[in-house]
Amino acid sequence: MEVDMVAWLDGVAAKLAESPRGREVTTAEEAVRLYRQRLGTGDGTPARNSSRPLLRLSSDLEDLGLLEDAVVAAQEVCRLSRQRAAERPDNVYPDLGASLGNLARVLDRADRGEEALAFAEESVQLCREHATRHPDPVSPHLAIALGVLTSVLTSMNRLVDAEAAAAEAVAQYRKLSLTEPDMFTIGVAGSLNYQAGLLTGLGRLDQAQACLVEATALRQRRLCPPGVAPGTTPPPA
């Protein structure tokens, strides 16, 4: 069902006005103001580059517990991303994949698992296709999309499928860390931790322990300079 964005913004603004003041409310109100400006024409048609304030608004609404409104904002971000992808597919497919993944994550939090799964799977498919056509050794889009898919499948208690997605996310972060270890080693460790939890739930305890041991070693290596033992202070320069 198509949403009247002007009316929806009015409703969100009213909810924010009644909310206890805080950082999330302040930034959400600013995002509402910016998106009103970028609707531009007065008939509800958004101007170009109007996704950013909506993405910020979706995040703030999520933090405030207004999950259904956060879903509406994330859906509109996806709609705008699809429009841009139709015009320039090679340039914005990663953006569309990220928008789909964000929508999947918000739907998952709103307990709308089946819808979340469809968008998470589409996000992975788009990011995988883009990575095949345009290999980039430092692009994390596919790894992030796989992480979202893992989370959605976990929420649905599909642990076997979730563990498979987690294993692929680990593999993607490993590839990224070969080129940019300072940036992506922590992603390998985090994905291994998540995979360990799933393996534990599946009763594969030895494999879970191996993941945890490796994750701990990677974190120690990331946090400690070469030649410095974990838990000690580097000598002064």
C-alpha positions as CSV (number, residue, x, y, z in Angstrom):
1,M,0.0,0.0,0.0
2,E,1.4,3.4,-1.0
3,V,2.0,5.8,1.9
4,D,1.1,9.5,1.7
5,M,4.5,10.7,2.9
6,V,3.4,14.2,3.7
7,A,0.6,12.9,6.0
8,W,3.0,10.3,7.5
9,L,5.5,13.0,8.3
10,D,2.8,15.0,10.0
11,G,2.0,12.0,12.1
12,V,5.6,11.3,13.0
13,A,6.1,15.0,13.9
14,A,3.2,14.8,16.3
15,K,4.5,11.6,18.0
16,L,7.9,13.2,18.4
17,A,6.4,16.4,19.9
18,E,4.8,14.2,22.6
19,S,8.0,12.2,23.3
20,P,10.3,12.9,26.2
21,R,13.1,15.1,24.9
22,G,16.4,13.4,24.1
23,R,19.0,13.2,21.4
24,E,17.0,10.7,19.3
25,V,14.0,13.0,19.3
26,T,16.0,16.1,18.4
27,T,17.8,14.4,15.5
28,A,14.6,12.8,14.3
29,E,12.8,16.2,14.2
30,E,15.7,17.5,12.2
31,A,15.4,14.6,9.8
32,V,11.7,15.3,9.4
33,R,12.5,18.9,8.6
34,L,15.1,18.0,6.0
35,Y,12.9,15.5,4.3
36,R,10.0,18.0,4.2
37,Q,12.4,20.4,2.4
38,R,13.5,17.6,-0.1
39,L,9.9,16.7,-0.9
40,G,10.2,20.0,-2.7
41,T,7.3,20.0,-5.1
42,G,4.6,20.1,-2.5
43,D,2.8,17.1,-4.0
44,G,4.8,14.4,-2.1
45,T,7.4,13.8,-4.9
46,P,10.9,13.6,-3.3
47,A,13.8,15.5,-4.7
48,R,17.0,13.7,-5.6
49,N,19.4,12.7,-2.8
50,S,16.5,12.7,-0.3
51,S,17.4,9.2,1.1
52,R,19.9,10.4,3.7
53,P,17.5,12.2,6.1
54,L,15.1,9.4,5.8
55,L,17.7,6.8,6.7
56,R,18.7,8.9,9.7
57,L,15.0,9.2,10.6
58,S,14.5,5.5,10.3
59,S,17.4,4.9,12.7
60,D,16.1,7.4,15.2
61,L,12.6,6.1,15.1
62,E,13.9,2.6,15.7
63,D,15.9,3.8,18.7
64,L,12.7,5.4,20.1
65,G,10.8,2.2,19.7
66,L,8.5,3.5,16.9
67,L,9.2,0.5,14.8
68,E,6.3,0.6,12.4
69,D,7.2,4.2,11.5
70,A,10.9,3.2,11.2
71,V,9.7,0.5,8.7
72,V,7.8,3.2,6.6
73,A,11.0,5.4,6.5
74,A,13.1,2.4,5.5
75,Q,10.6,1.4,2.8
76,E,10.7,4.8,1.3
77,V,14.5,4.7,1.3
78,C,14.3,1.4,-0.7
79,R,11.8,2.9,-3.1
80,L,14.1,5.8,-3.8
81,S,17.1,3.5,-4.2
82,R,15.1,1.4,-6.7
83,Q,14.4,4.5,-8.7
84,R,18.1,5.4,-8.8
85,A,19.0,1.8,-9.6
86,A,16.7,1.8,-12.6
87,E,18.4,4.9,-14.0
88,R,22.0,3.9,-13.3
89,P,22.2,0.3,-12.2
90,D,25.9,-0.2,-12.2
91,N,26.5,2.8,-10.0
92,V,23.9,2.3,-7.3
93,Y,23.2,-1.4,-7.0
94,P,25.4,-1.5,-3.8
95,D,23.2,1.4,-2.4
96,L,20.1,-0.5,-3.2
97,G,21.5,-3.6,-1.6
98,A,22.3,-1.7,1.5
99,S,18.8,-0.1,1.6
100,L,17.2,-3.5,1.3
101,G,19.4,-4.9,4.0
102,N,18.4,-2.0,6.3
103,L,14.7,-2.6,5.6
104,A,15.2,-6.3,6.4
105,R,16.8,-5.5,9.7
106,V,14.1,-3.0,10.7
107,L,11.3,-5.5,9.7
108,D,13.1,-8.1,11.7
109,R,13.0,-5.9,14.8
110,A,9.3,-5.3,14.2
111,D,8.7,-9.1,14.2
112,R,7.8,-9.2,10.5
113,G,10.2,-12.1,9.8
114,E,8.8,-13.3,6.5
115,E,8.9,-9.9,4.9
116,A,12.4,-9.3,6.4
117,L,13.7,-12.5,4.9
118,A,12.5,-11.6,1.4
119,F,14.4,-8.3,1.5
120,A,17.5,-9.8,3.2
121,E,17.7,-12.5,0.5
122,E,17.2,-9.8,-2.3
123,S,20.0,-7.7,-0.7
124,V,22.4,-10.6,-0.7
125,Q,21.5,-11.5,-4.3
126,L,22.1,-8.0,-5.5
127,C,25.4,-7.6,-3.6
128,R,26.6,-10.9,-4.9
129,E,25.8,-10.0,-8.5
130,H,27.5,-6.7,-8.1
131,A,30.6,-8.2,-6.5
132,T,30.8,-10.7,-9.5
133,R,30.5,-7.9,-12.1
134,H,32.7,-5.4,-10.3
135,P,35.1,-7.1,-7.9
136,D,36.4,-4.8,-5.2
137,P,38.7,-6.2,-2.5
138,V,37.7,-3.6,0.1
139,S,33.9,-3.4,-0.5
140,P,32.0,-4.9,2.5
141,H,28.5,-4.8,1.0
142,L,28.1,-8.5,0.6
143,A,29.6,-9.3,4.0
144,I,27.2,-6.9,5.6
145,A,24.2,-8.2,3.7
146,L,25.1,-11.8,4.8
147,G,25.2,-10.6,8.3
148,V,21.7,-9.2,8.1
149,L,20.5,-12.4,6.5
150,T,22.1,-14.4,9.3
151,S,20.3,-12.3,11.9
152,V,16.9,-12.6,10.2
153,L,17.3,-16.4,9.9
154,T,18.3,-16.6,13.5
155,S,15.2,-14.7,14.6
156,M,13.1,-17.2,12.6
157,N,14.9,-20.0,14.4
158,R,16.3,-21.4,11.1
159,L,19.6,-22.1,12.7
160,V,21.0,-24.4,10.0
161,D,20.4,-21.8,7.3
162,A,21.6,-19.0,9.6
163,E,24.9,-20.9,10.3
164,A,25.5,-21.3,6.6
165,A,25.0,-17.6,6.0
166,A,27.2,-16.8,9.0
167,A,30.0,-19.0,7.6
168,E,29.8,-17.2,4.3
169,A,30.0,-13.9,6.1
170,V,33.1,-15.1,7.9
171,A,34.6,-16.1,4.5
172,Q,33.8,-12.6,3.0
173,Y,35.4,-10.8,5.9
174,R,38.5,-13.0,5.7
175,K,38.9,-11.9,2.0
176,L,38.5,-8.3,3.0
177,S,41.0,-8.6,5.8
178,L,43.6,-9.8,3.4
179,T,43.7,-6.4,1.8
180,E,42.7,-4.2,4.8
181,P,43.5,-6.1,8.0
182,D,43.2,-3.0,10.2
183,M,39.7,-2.4,8.9
184,F,38.2,-5.8,8.6
185,T,39.9,-8.2,11.1
186,I,37.4,-7.1,13.7
187,G,34.6,-8.1,11.2
188,V,36.1,-11.6,11.0
189,A,36.1,-11.9,14.8
190,G,32.6,-10.6,15.2
191,S,31.3,-13.0,12.5
192,L,33.1,-15.9,14.1
193,N,31.5,-15.1,17.5
194,Y,28.0,-15.0,15.9
195,Q,28.8,-18.3,14.1
196,A,29.9,-19.8,17.4
197,G,26.6,-19.0,19.0
198,L,24.7,-20.7,16.2
199,L,27.0,-23.8,16.2
200,T,26.4,-24.1,20.0
201,G,22.6,-24.0,19.3
202,L,23.1,-26.8,16.8
203,G,25.1,-28.9,19.3
204,R,28.3,-28.6,17.3
205,L,30.3,-27.6,20.3
206,D,33.8,-28.4,19.1
207,Q,33.4,-26.2,16.0
208,A,31.9,-23.5,18.2
209,Q,34.9,-23.6,20.5
210,A,37.3,-23.3,17.6
211,C,35.4,-20.2,16.3
212,L,35.6,-18.6,19.7
213,V,39.3,-19.3,20.1
214,E,40.1,-17.9,16.7
215,A,37.9,-14.8,17.4
216,T,39.7,-14.1,20.7
217,A,43.1,-14.5,19.0
218,L,42.1,-12.1,16.2
219,R,40.9,-9.5,18.7
220,Q,44.1,-9.7,20.7
221,R,46.2,-9.4,17.5
222,R,44.1,-6.4,16.4
223,L,44.4,-4.6,19.7
224,C,48.1,-5.4,20.5
225,P,50.9,-4.0,18.3
226,P,53.4,-6.5,17.0
227,G,55.9,-7.6,19.7
228,V,53.6,-6.6,22.6
229,A,52.1,-9.3,24.8
230,P,48.4,-9.1,25.4
231,G,47.5,-7.3,28.6
232,T,50.8,-5.3,28.7
233,T,51.6,-1.7,27.8
234,P,53.7,-0.9,24.8
235,P,57.1,0.7,25.7
236,P,57.3,4.4,25.2
237,A,58.5,5.6,21.8
